[in-house]
Amino acid sequence: MFNSRRYPFQPKRDGLGVLADVPYLPLILTYQNRSVEVMGLLDTGASVNVLPYNVGVQLGAIWEEQRFSVVDEL
């Protein structure tokens, strides 16, 4: 059996002011000996994860030096 946990849905407003309950997950992100506590959206159907720019800055990431690629394997 899996170890399961429950995370509460929290009310959030989108850019248009529409209120919705969304599941947030508390996370500790670490990069090069720096850590930041954040709340991440729990989206079990997502195929891509996005790190907000300001969180990367708090972790000490230099965005211009980061390399990534997005591959569509469908």
GROMACS elastic network, one bead per residue, 0.5 to 0.9 nm:
[ bonds ]
;  ai    aj funct       b0    kb
    1     4     6  0.87448   500
    7    23     6  0.64308   500
    7    24     6  0.68376   500
    7    25     6  0.66108   500
    7    26     6  0.89685   500
    7    42     6  0.89709   500
    8    22     6  0.82191   500
    8    23     6  0.59969   500
    8    24     6  0.71504   500
    8    25     6  0.85756   500
    9    21     6  0.53661   500
    9    24     6  0.66789   500
   10    20     6  0.80465   500
   10    21     6  0.50895   500
   10    22     6  0.53601   500
   10    23     6  0.62318   500
   10    24     6  0.70878   500
   11    19     6  0.64976   500
   11    20     6  0.55580   500
   11    22     6  0.63847   500
   11    23     6  0.89330   500
   12    17     6  0.88613   500
   12    18     6  0.81499   500
   12    19     6  0.56351   500
   12    20     6  0.55811   500
   12    21     6  0.61733   500
   12    22     6  0.68985   500
   13    16     6  0.75417   500
   13    17     6  0.51281   500
   13    18     6  0.52332   500
   13    20     6  0.63400   500
   13    21     6  0.87081   500
   14    17     6  0.52401   500
   14    18     6  0.54859   500
   14    19     6  0.66982   500
   14    20     6  0.78646   500
   15    18     6  0.74771   500
   16    19     6  0.89424   500
   22    41     6  0.73366   500
   22    42     6  0.80085   500
   23    40     6  0.84918   500
   23    41     6  0.60426   500
   23    42     6  0.55418   500
   23    43     6  0.79372   500
   24    39     6  0.59347   500
   24    40     6  0.53771   500
   24    42     6  0.55066   500
   24    43     6  0.89086   500
   25    38     6  0.84213   500
   25    39     6  0.54688   500
   25    40     6  0.50693   500
   25    41     6  0.61564   500
   25    42     6  0.59995   500
   26    37     6  0.73264   500
   26    38     6  0.60484   500
   26    40     6  0.62855   500
   26    41     6  0.89295   500
   27    36     6  0.82253   500
   27    37     6  0.57735   500
   27    38     6  0.53528   500
   27    39     6  0.58489   500
   27    40     6  0.66215   500
   28    35     6  0.64650   500
   28    36     6  0.56263   500
   28    38     6  0.63152   500
   28    39     6  0.85879   500
   29    34     6  0.81860   500
   29    35     6  0.54351   500
   29    36     6  0.53499   500
   29    37     6  0.64480   500
   29    38     6  0.75088   500
   29    55     6  0.89844   500
   29    59     6  0.80711   500
   30    33     6  0.65229   500
   30    34     6  0.54722   500
   30    36     6  0.66173   500
   30    59     6  0.70468   500
   31    34     6  0.54034   500
   31    35     6  0.65641   500
   31    36     6  0.89348   500
   31    56     6  0.87065   500
   31    59     6  0.59241   500
   31    60     6  0.74941   500
   31    61     6  0.77156   500
   32    35     6  0.84395   500
   32    59     6  0.77104   500
   32    60     6  0.77111   500
   32    61     6  0.85453   500
   33    59     6  0.84915   500
   34    58     6  0.81775   500
   34    59     6  0.54782   500
   34    60     6  0.72655   500
   35    58     6  0.83303   500
   35    59     6  0.63084   500
   36    55     6  0.75612   500
   36    58     6  0.71287   500
   36    59     6  0.66572   500
   38    55     6  0.82987   500
   40    43     6  0.89888   500
   42    46     6  0.89313   500
   43    46     6  0.55718   500
   44    47     6  0.86046   500
   46    49     6  0.72065   500
   48    70     6  0.86925   500
   51    54     6  0.84935   500
   51    55     6  0.68220   500
   51    56     6  0.68509   500
   52    55     6  0.54285   500
   52    56     6  0.65861   500
   52    57     6  0.89286   500
   53    56     6  0.52135   500
   53    57     6  0.63511   500
   53    58     6  0.88186   500
   53    63     6  0.80893   500
   54    58     6  0.62415   500
   54    59     6  0.86735   500
   55    58     6  0.50433   500
   55    59     6  0.63006   500
   55    60     6  0.87390   500
   55    61     6  0.87966   500
   56    59     6  0.50374   500
   56    60     6  0.63255   500
   56    61     6  0.52252   500
   56    62     6  0.78184   500
   56    63     6  0.76496   500
   57    60     6  0.50164   500
   57    61     6  0.54223   500
   57    62     6  0.70817   500
   57    63     6  0.79849   500
   58    61     6  0.75769   500
   61    64     6  0.87905   500
   61    65     6  0.81724   500
   61    66     6  0.78630   500
   62    65     6  0.56077   500
   62    66     6  0.68199   500
   63    66     6  0.52262   500
   63    67     6  0.85370   500
   64    67     6  0.81576   500
